[in-house]
Amino acid sequence: MKKAHEILIRSQLFGGLPQEHITEIEKIAVDKNYNKGDVIFYDGDEGNGFYLIVAGSVSVYKISPDGKEQIFHIVKEGETIGAAPVFSGKSFPANARALSKTHLLFFDRTKFIELISGKPDLTMNILALLSMRLREFTIQVENLSLKEIPGRLASYLLYLSQEQGNRDFVKLNISKLQLSNILGTVPESLSRALGNMKTRKLIEEEGASIRLLNRAELEELAERGKSFG
């Protein structure tokens, strides 16, 4: 459990809490292991707890009536999935699937709520996490409904730049197929948008990384939301 302890200490939800709180949290954590492709929970399942990723990554997605997969998040080490239903008392609003061999910590809803009673630091962390998730969903809905594919791609690259704390490079930790799903398009359209950005000297691909060559024009494209003028 050494790695799990380290992840708890630096996770977005529990990071910064006193050691005694971390110790209490560890006591109610249950180890869960999944292989690549395993479904962790389905859309509509009872939200009886949430998960913290110790190792691996998880795709949170929905399936449209015509069978198309729309990815909402790619959740990585130190992040949580399924937290919102725990506090709303409702079912999971999406599916979650392991993208690789994945180690999770599971926190039972009832035990966790009992634990956090009277712990304002932890409660504030949870509120911050849920607020961030709401902001991500708002941005995604805006991108998918109002912006054309180049604008969506520019917005996502700038979002990754902010998330990763690097103005010049972003690292893509997902496949092009998964990225196209996040952007609500198909791989062919994504490839065209990437090609146009490279032709216009906005970006440069370097393996799994993308160098942002013209941040100002990317920001304008993301704001405008339309195809290249």
N, C-alpha and C positions, 0 to 999 in steps of 0.2 A: 504493500500500500504506500510505499515511499513516494512513487510518482504521483499517485492520487492525492497525497497530502500536499505535495508541491503545487499541483494544479489548483487545489482548493485555495491555497494561499494567494495565488496570482490570478484567479479567475475573475471575470467581470462582475460576478454576483457576490462572491465572498471575499474578494481582495480587500485588504485593509482592515479586516475585522480583527479583534483581539484574539490571541492564541486560545484562550479558554472557549470562545465561541466556535473556533475551528474544530477544537477537540470534540465539542458537543455535536457538531454537524457530522463529523466523521462517524460517530457512533450510530447514526441512523442511516448512513449511506449503504446501499447494496450494490455490489459489483454485478455488472451485466456485460456480456461479451457477445459480439455479433460478427459474422463473416460478411464479406462484400456482397451486396444485393439483398441482405436480410431486411425485412420490414420491421421496424421498431414499434410503430403503432400506425393504425389506419385512421383516416378521416371518419369521425363519428364515434371512435372508441371513447370510453369513459376517461376523463382526465383525472386519474387517480394518483398522479404523481408527475414529477418532471425529471429530466436527465441532465447531467453535466458530462461533457466529453473530456475524457482523460487522454485518449489517443484515437487517431483516425478522424474521419469527417462524415457528416450526415447531410443528406439532401432533404429539405422540407418542401413538399410539393402537393399539388392537387391535380386531379384528372378531370378534364372537361367532358361534357356529355358525348362528344365525338371521339373521345379516347386520347386527346392530346394532353401531354404532360406540361404543366406550368410550374417551374421551380420558383419558390419564394426566397429561400435562403440556402446557402451552403454553410453549414455550421461547423466550426473547427474547434480544435483543442482549447479548453478553457472557457468555452461558451455553453449556453444551456439551450435545451429544446423542451417545449411543452409547459413552460412556466405559466403562461396566461390562464389556461383552463384550471390550473390548480387553485387560483385565487378567485376565479369567477364561478367555480363549481360546475362548469359545463364540460362538454366533450371536446376532444381534440379537433380543431378546425381544418386540419390538413393531415397528409401522410408524412411519415419519416422513414428514410431508408439509408442503411449504411453504404457509403461509397467505397469503403475499404474495410479491412479488418479493424474493428472499432471496440474500444473499451469505454464503457459508460458507468457513471455512478447514478443510481436511481434513488430518488427521495420520495417516500410515500407522503401523499398530501396531508393526511391527518397528523402524522408524526411531525411533519415539518411545520405546520401551522401551530401546533402545540409548542414547538421549540422556539419559534420566533416571537411568541407573545412576550411583550415587555422588552424587546431588543430593537430599539429605534434605529440603530446603525444599519442593521440587516434589513429592516423594513424600508429604509431610504434607498438602499442598494437595489432592492426589488422594484421599487417605484421607478428608479432611474432606468433599469433594464427594460421594463415594460414600456416606458416612454420612448426609449430608443427603438424598440420593435415597432411601435405605432408610427414613428417617423419614417422608418424604412418602408413600411407598407404604404404610407401616404405617397412617398416618392415613387415607389414602384407603380402604384395605380396611376399617378400623373404621367409617368413615362409611357406606360402601355396605352393609355387612352388619348393622350394629347400629342405625343411626339412620334415622328417618323424614326425609322431604324437608326440612321446616323446620329440623331439627337439622343436616342436611348443609349447607344454605345458610348457616346461622348460623356453622358451623365454618369454611366457606370464606371468608366475609367477614372473620372474625377472623384467619384465616391471611393473607389479602391485606393486612389492616391491619398485621400484624407484618412481613410481607415488604416492604411499601412504606414502613414507618416513619412511619405517620400514624394516630393513634388515632381521629380523627374522620371521615376520608374514605378511601374506597378507589376506585381507578380500575379499571373493567372494560375491559381491552384486548382482549376477545374478544366475540363475538356471544352473544346469549341462547341460540341453538341450541348453540353450543360449550359454554357454561356448563352447560346442561342435560345435555349428554353427559358432562361432567366429574362431575356430581353423580349420574349414573346414572338420569336421569329423562327426561321429555318436556317440550317447551316449555310446554305448557298447565299442567302441574303446577308448573313453576317460576314461571310467571306468577301462579298462585294463591298460592304461598308468598310471593312478593314483595308481592302485594297485601295479604295478611294482615299482613305485617310493617309495611307502610305504615299500614294501618288502626290497628294497635296502637301506632303512633308509635315503632317500633323503628328504622326507617330512613326515609330520604327520598331519592328519586332526583333527581339533578341532571344531566341529560344522560347522559354516559358515566360519571359518578361517582355514588357512593352515600354519603350522609352517615349515620354511625352515631349515632343519637340516644339510644339507651339501651343502652350497652355491657354493663352489668351483666345486663340481661335477655337480651341476645344470648348472653352467656357461659353463663347458666343454661340457655338453650334448647339450646345446643351440647353442654353437659354432659349434660343430660337425654336429648337425642337423639330426643324424641318430639314429636308435634304440639302446637300451642298448647293449654294447659289452660283 
